[in-house]
Amino acid sequence: MPFELSKEFLDRLRLAVGEQDDRFIRESLEGVNPADISSLLYELDTEESRYVIEALDAETGAEIINDLDEDIRPRFLVNFTPEEIARFINYLDSDDAVDILNELPVKLREEVMAFVENEEKAAHILELLHYEEDCAGGLMAKEFIKANQNWTVVQTIEEIRRQAENVEKLYSIYVVDDRERLIGRIGVKKIILANDNTKIADLYEPEIAMVETYMDEEEVAQIMQKYDLDAVPVVNVQGKLVGRITIDDIVDVITELAEQERQIMAGISEDVEEADSVWMLSRARLPWLIIGMAGGLLGAQFIGFFEKDIQIIPAMAFFIPLITATGGNVGIQSSSIVVQSLANPSLFGTGIGKRILKVLTVAILNGLVLGLIVLLAVKLIMAEDIRLALVVSIALFSVVLLASFMGTITPLILDKVGINPALASGPFITTANDLLGLAVYFFVAHLLYNL
C-alpha cells in the first residue's frame, strides 16, 4: 500500500525526533519508499529532517536525498559535512551523484569528491562533470553491463555477475568489439537459454538505437519515445560505449520540457516555481503582460479609428468581445496542436501544404457552425436589423479562418528560424488575433453598411 502521511504520524515522528527515539524512526519508516520519505521531510524543519536521515541507513538516506526537490536539496545539504555527503554519494548511480554535486558550491563539491571512497565511482563522476547538464553526456550513467563479442556465454554470465553489483536496473547487455566500440545488444534471456560455449558474436542483435554524448536532451527523449526504450546506450565520437541513459532520467527531462513549454505558452518567460521570490515571479510574468497590455492599448486605439461608425451603429460595440475572444481561442487551439506536433515529430509525417489545408478545412467547418449560431442569435436579439446579424456572423466566420491560419503558420515559421514555437501561443496569438479580428469586423461592417 502507498504511504499516507497523517497529522498523527507526523506529530509522533516529531516526538520521536525530540526524544531521539531512533528505533521508532527506523521501524515506522521501514519499507516506505524513499520518495515518500522525501515528501515527509518537507513537513519537518531542517534539523528534524537531518536527524531522520541520520537515523536511517546510509543507502536509504542517499535515495531520500536523491528524491528531494532540486531547489531545496542544495540548501539542505549544506547542513552536512563533506564527508557525510560523500557517504551518500557512494550509494548513488554516477549520473545522480553528478546532478547533486552540480548543485553544490565548487569548493564544497571538491571537498566531497576528496571523501568518495570508491575510486572507480570517483573517476566516473569526474568524467561526467565535464559534460553539460542538458546533453546526453550529462544525462548518462557510467553503470552498465557490457560483453565482448568474442566472449562465450559462460564468460559473459560471470562478467554479468561481477558488473551487476553496481547496476541497479538491468535492461540489456551491450556488445562491444575489441576496441570498445558498440556493435549491438543482447537480452539476458537469450544468454541464459544459449549453450555455455556459444560465442556472443553468434547471438547479439546488431540493430540498436544509440545516442552520442553531445546530443541534446530533447533529441534523446524523442529517440527513446519513438523506439519505446527503457534505456539507450551512449557512445562518443569514436563510437565507443561510454554510458547509458535510463527511462527515469528521460521522464524527468520530458516533464521539465513540458513544464517549460506550458510556462512559455502561458506567457511566463523564465522557469519559475511558486516557492521562488516575488521579484523572480514578477520578472518572469511581466514581459508578456506588458506585451498583452500594449496589444490592448493598440486595440483601444484601433477601435478609436472607427468611433464614428460605432456612433452610427452603437450595437456594433456589443459584439467586439465576441469577435476578439473567439479569434484568440481559435488561435490558441491551432497553435497548441502545432506546437505539440513539433515537439513530437512522429505525430505527423505530412507536408506543410497538406497540414494547412486540413487546418483550413476544420476552420471552415467550425466557422460555418459558429457563424450560423451567431447569425440566429443576433437576429433574435436585434430583430429589426438583419444587416448587423450578417456583419457579426460573416466577421466571425472570417476571424475563425484567419485565426486558425495564423495559429498554424506562426509556430511553423518560428520553428524554421530557430525560435521556440511555444512563443506563438498564449499572449502573442491572443494579442495578434484581437487586432486582426477587429480589423475584419469593421471591414465587413464597412462593406455591408456602405459606411
C-alpha positions in Angstrom: 0.0 0.0 0.0 1.2 3.5 -0.7 2.4 5.5 2.3 -0.2 8.0 3.6 1.0 10.9 5.8 -1.3 11.8 8.6 -1.1 14.5 11.2 -1.0 11.9 14.0 2.0 10.2 12.4 3.8 13.5 11.8 3.3 14.5 15.5 4.5 11.1 16.7 7.6 11.3 14.4 8.4 14.8 15.7 8.1 13.5 19.2 10.5 10.6 18.3 13.0 13.1 16.9 12.8 15.2 20.0 13.3 12.2 22.3 16.0 10.8 19.9 14.0 7.6 19.5 15.9 6.1 16.6 14.2 2.8 16.9 10.7 4.2 16.3 12.0 6.2 13.3 13.6 3.1 11.7 10.7 0.8 12.4 8.0 3.2 11.3 9.7 4.1 8.1 10.9 0.5 7.3 9.7 -0.5 3.8 8.5 3.1 3.0 9.5 4.2 -0.4 12.4 6.8 -0.2 10.3 9.2 -2.4 7.6 9.1 0.2 10.1 9.8 3.0 11.4 12.8 0.9 7.9 14.2 0.8 7.6 13.6 4.5 10.7 15.7 5.2 9.1 18.7 3.6 6.8 18.8 6.6 9.8 18.9 9.1 12.3 21.6 9.7 16.0 21.2 8.7 17.3 19.8 12.0 14.4 17.3 12.2 14.9 16.2 8.6 18.6 15.8 9.2 18.0 13.6 12.3 15.6 11.3 10.4 18.1 10.7 7.6 20.9 10.0 10.1 18.7 7.5 12.0 18.2 5.5 8.8 20.9 3.5 6.9 23.2 5.4 4.5 21.8 3.8 1.4 18.2 4.8 2.2 19.4 8.3 3.2 21.1 8.6 -0.2 17.9 7.6 -2.0 15.9 10.1 0.1 18.3 12.9 -0.8 18.3 12.0 -4.4 14.5 12.3 -4.4 14.4 15.7 -2.8 13.4 18.7 -5.0 16.5 20.1 -6.7 15.6 23.6 -5.5 15.6 22.5 -1.9 18.3 19.9 -1.9 21.4 22.3 -2.1 20.1 24.3 0.9 19.6 21.1 2.8 22.9 19.5 2.0 25.0 22.5 3.3 24.0 21.2 6.8 26.1 18.1 6.3 29.8 17.8 6.3 31.6 17.0 3.0 32.4 13.5 4.4 28.7 12.9 5.2 27.7 14.0 1.7 30.3 11.7 0.2 28.9 8.8 2.1 25.6 9.3 0.4 27.3 9.8 -3.0 28.9 6.4 -2.7 25.4 4.7 -2.8 24.1 6.6 -5.9 24.5 6.0 -9.6 27.1 8.2 -11.1 24.6 10.4 -13.1 22.5 11.1 -9.9 25.7 11.8 -8.0 26.8 14.3 -10.6 23.3 16.0 -10.5 23.7 16.6 -6.8 27.3 17.7 -7.0 26.5 20.2 -9.7 24.1 21.9 -7.3 26.7 22.5 -4.7 29.2 25.3 -4.5 32.5 24.5 -6.3 34.6 24.4 -3.0 32.1 22.1 -1.3 32.0 19.9 -4.4 35.7 19.4 -4.4 35.8 18.6 -0.7 33.1 16.0 -1.2 35.0 14.4 -4.0 38.0 14.0 -1.8 36.0 11.7 0.5 34.5 9.5 -2.2 35.9 6.1 -1.3 35.1 4.1 -4.5 37.9 5.1 -6.9 36.0 3.8 -9.9 32.9 5.8 -9.0 35.0 8.9 -8.4 36.6 8.5 -11.8 33.1 8.1 -13.4 31.8 11.2 -11.6 34.8 13.3 -12.7 34.3 12.2 -16.3 30.6 13.1 -16.2 31.2 16.5 -14.6 32.9 17.6 -17.9 29.6 17.4 -19.8 26.8 20.0 -20.0 23.8 19.0 -17.9 21.4 19.2 -20.9 23.2 16.9 -23.3 23.3 13.0 -23.4 26.7 13.0 -21.7 25.3 14.9 -18.8 22.3 12.6 -18.5 24.1 9.2 -18.8 25.2 6.9 -16.1 28.5 5.0 -16.2 27.0 2.0 -14.6 26.0 -0.5 -17.3 26.8 -4.1 -18.4 28.8 -4.8 -21.5 30.2 -8.0 -23.1 32.9 -8.5 -25.7 31.7 -10.2 -28.9 34.4 -12.8 -28.6 33.3 -14.0 -25.1 31.4 -17.2 -24.6 28.1 -17.4 -22.8 29.9 -18.7 -19.6 32.3 -15.8 -19.6 29.5 -13.4 -20.2 27.4 -14.7 -17.3 30.4 -14.4 -14.9 31.0 -10.9 -16.1 27.4 -10.0 -15.6 27.5 -11.2 -12.0 30.6 -9.1 -11.4 29.3 -5.9 -13.1 25.7 -6.2 -11.8 26.8 -5.3 -8.3 27.0 -1.7 -9.5 23.9 -1.8 -11.8 20.6 -1.3 -10.1 18.4 -1.9 -13.2 19.4 -4.5 -15.8 17.7 -3.8 -19.2 20.2 -5.1 -21.8 23.8 -6.2 -22.2 25.6 -4.1 -24.7 28.1 -5.9 -27.0 31.4 -4.2 -27.9 34.3 -5.2 -30.1 38.0 -5.3 -29.1 38.2 -1.5 -29.4 35.2 -0.9 -27.1 33.0 0.2 -29.9 29.3 -0.5 -29.5 28.2 -3.1 -32.1 24.9 -4.4 -30.7 22.9 -5.7 -27.7 21.7 -9.0 -26.3 18.9 -9.8 -23.9 19.6 -11.7 -20.6 17.0 -14.3 -21.5 18.8 -15.2 -24.7 22.1 -15.6 -22.8 20.5 -17.9 -20.2 19.0 -20.1 -22.8 22.1 -20.4 -25.0 24.7 -23.2 -24.8 27.7 -22.4 -22.5 30.3 -22.3 -25.2 28.3 -20.2 -27.7 30.0 -17.0 -28.7 28.3 -13.7 -28.1 29.1 -12.8 -31.7 26.6 -15.5 -32.8 23.8 -14.2 -30.5 23.8 -10.5 -30.4 21.4 -8.2 -32.3 23.4 -5.7 -34.4 20.4 -3.3 -34.9 20.5 -0.9 -31.9 19.4 2.6 -31.2 22.1 4.7 -29.6 22.9 8.4 -28.9 26.1 10.4 -29.0 27.4 12.2 -25.9 26.9 15.7 -27.5 23.3 15.1 -28.4 20.7 17.5 -26.9 18.5 16.0 -24.1 15.4 16.8 -26.2 16.7 14.6 -29.1 17.4 11.8 -26.7 13.9 12.0 -25.3 12.5 11.9 -28.8 14.6 8.8 -29.7 13.6 6.9 -26.5 9.9 7.8 -27.1 10.0 6.8 -30.7 11.5 3.4 -30.1 9.8 2.8 -26.7 13.2 2.2 -24.9 13.8 1.6 -21.2 17.4 2.5 -21.7 19.6 3.8 -24.5 23.4 3.4 -24.8 25.6 6.4 -25.2 28.7 6.5 -27.5 31.4 9.1 -28.0 32.5 10.4 -31.4 34.7 7.3 -32.0 31.6 5.1 -31.4 33.0 3.7 -28.1 30.4 2.8 -25.5 30.7 5.3 -22.6 27.4 5.1 -20.7 23.7 4.6 -20.8 20.6 6.7 -20.2 17.6 5.1 -18.4 14.0 5.9 -18.7 13.7 7.5 -15.2 16.2 10.2 -16.3 14.2 10.8 -19.6 10.9 11.1 -17.7 12.5 13.9 -15.7 13.6 15.6 -18.9 10.2 15.2 -20.6 8.4 16.6 -17.5 10.8 19.5 -17.3 10.4 20.3 -21.1 6.7 20.1 -20.8 6.7 22.4 -17.9 8.8 24.9 -19.7 6.6 24.8 -22.8 3.5 25.2 -20.6 5.0 28.3 -18.9 6.1 29.8 -22.2 2.7 29.2 -23.7 1.1 30.9 -20.7 3.4 33.9 -21.1 6.0 33.1 -18.4 9.4 33.8 -19.8 11.5 32.1 -17.1 11.5 28.7 -15.4 9.9 29.6 -12.1 8.0 27.9 -9.3 5.7 29.1 -6.6 8.4 28.9 -4.0 10.6 31.5 -5.9 10.9 35.1 -4.7 8.4 37.7 -5.5 10.9 39.5 -7.8 11.6 36.3 -9.8 7.9 35.6 -10.2 7.2 39.1 -11.3 10.1 39.3 -13.7 9.0 36.0 -15.4 5.5 37.3 -15.9 5.9 41.0 -16.7 7.3 40.8 -20.3 4.2 39.1 -21.8 1.8 41.1 -19.6 3.4 44.2 -20.9 3.0 42.9 -24.5 -0.6 42.0 -23.8 -1.2 45.4 -22.3 0.4 47.1 -25.4 -1.8 45.0 -27.6 -4.8 46.1 -25.6 -3.8 49.7 -26.0 -3.4 49.2 -29.7 -6.8 47.6 -29.8 -8.3 50.5 -28.0 -6.6 52.9 -30.4 -7.8 50.8 -33.3 -11.4 50.9 -32.1 -11.0 54.7 -31.8 -10.4 54.9 -35.6 -14.0 53.6 -36.0 -15.6 55.7 -33.4 -17.9 57.4 -35.9 -19.0 54.0 -37.2 -19.9 52.9 -33.7 -21.8 56.2 -33.2 -23.9 55.4 -36.3 -24.4 51.8 -35.3 -24.0 51.6 -31.4 -25.0 47.9 -31.4 -21.7 47.0 -33.1 -19.9 47.6 -29.8 -21.8 44.8 -28.1 -20.1 42.2 -30.2 -16.5 43.3 -30.1 -15.7 41.0 -27.1 -17.3 38.1 -29.0 -15.1 38.7 -32.1 -11.8 39.1 -30.1 -12.4 36.3 -27.7 -13.3 33.8 -30.5 -10.2 34.8 -32.5 -8.0 34.4 -29.5 -9.4 31.0 -28.6 -9.2 29.6 -32.1 -5.6 30.8 -32.5 -4.5 29.2 -29.2 -6.2 25.9 -30.1 -4.5 25.8 -33.5 -1.0 26.9 -32.2 -1.2 24.4 -29.3 -1.8 21.5 -31.7 1.1 22.6 -34.0 3.5 23.1 -31.0 2.6 19.6 -29.8 3.3 18.2 -33.2 6.6 20.0 -33.5 7.6 18.6 -30.1 6.7 15.0 -31.2 7.6 14.7 -34.9 6.3 11.2 -35.0 2.7 12.6 -34.6 2.8 13.9 -38.2 4.5 13.0 -41.4 2.6 15.0 -43.9 3.9 18.1 -45.6 3.1 21.7 -44.6 0.7 22.2 -47.5 -1.5 19.2 -46.5 -1.4 20.2 -42.9 -2.5 23.8 -43.7 -5.3 22.5 -46.0 -6.5 20.3 -43.2 -6.4 23.1 -40.7 -8.4 25.4 -43.1 -11.0 22.6 -43.7 -11.5 22.3 -40.0 -11.6 26.1 -39.6 -14.3 26.4 -42.4 -16.5 23.8 -40.7 -16.1 25.4 -37.3 -16.6 28.9 -38.8 -19.8 27.9 -40.6 -21.2 26.4 -37.4 -20.3 29.4 -35.2 -21.4 31.9 -37.9 -24.8 30.2 -38.2 -25.3 30.1 -34.5 -24.3 33.8 -34.1 -26.5 34.8 -37.1 -29.6 33.3 -35.5 -28.7 34.6 -32.0 -28.1 38.2 -33.2 -31.3 38.2 -35.4 -33.3 37.2 -32.3 -31.6 39.9 -30.2 -31.6 42.6 -32.9 -34.7 41.5 -34.8 -35.1 44.8 -36.7 -31.6 44.7 -38.3 -30.6 41.7 -40.3 -27.5 43.5 -41.6 -26.0 43.6 -38.1 -26.5 39.9 -37.8 -24.8 39.3 -41.1 -21.9 41.6 -40.2 -21.3 39.7 -37.0 -21.7 36.2 -38.5 -19.5 36.9 -41.6 -16.9 38.6 -39.4 -16.9 35.7 -37.0 -16.5 33.2 -39.9 -13.6 35.2 -41.3 -11.9 35.6 -38.0 -12.1 31.8 -37.3 -10.4 31.1 -40.7 -7.8 33.8 -40.2 -7.0 32.9 -36.6 -6.7 29.2 -37.5 -4.2 30.1 -40.3 -2.2 32.4 -38.0 -2.2 29.9 -35.2 -0.9 27.2 -37.6 1.7 29.1 -39.6 3.2 31.2 -36.9 4.7 28.3 -34.8 6.0 26.7 -38.1 7.7 29.9 -39.1 9.2 30.4 -35.6 10.4 26.8 -35.6 12.1 27.3 -39.0 14.0 30.3 -37.8 15.1 28.6 -34.6 12.8 30.4 -32.2 10.8 28.3 -29.6 7.4 27.8 -31.3 5.6 27.8 -28.0 6.1 31.6 -28.0 3.4 31.7 -30.7 0.8 30.6 -28.2 -0.8 32.4 -25.3 -0.4 36.1 -25.2 1.2 36.5 -28.6 -1.5 34.8 -30.6 -4.3 36.3 -28.5 -3.0 39.9 -28.9 -2.3 39.5 -32.7 -5.8 37.9 -33.3 -7.5 40.6 -31.3 -6.2 43.2 -33.7 -6.9 41.2 -36.8 -10.4 40.3 -35.5 -11.2 44.0 -35.0 -9.9 44.9 -38.5 -12.0 42.1 -40.1 -15.1 43.1 -38.1 -15.1 46.8 -39.1 -14.1 46.0 -42.6 -17.1 43.7 -43.1 -19.3 46.4 -41.4 -18.0 49.0 -43.9 -18.9 46.7 -46.9 -22.4 45.8 -45.7 -23.4 49.2 -44.3 -21.6 51.3 -47.0 -20.0 53.4 -44.3 
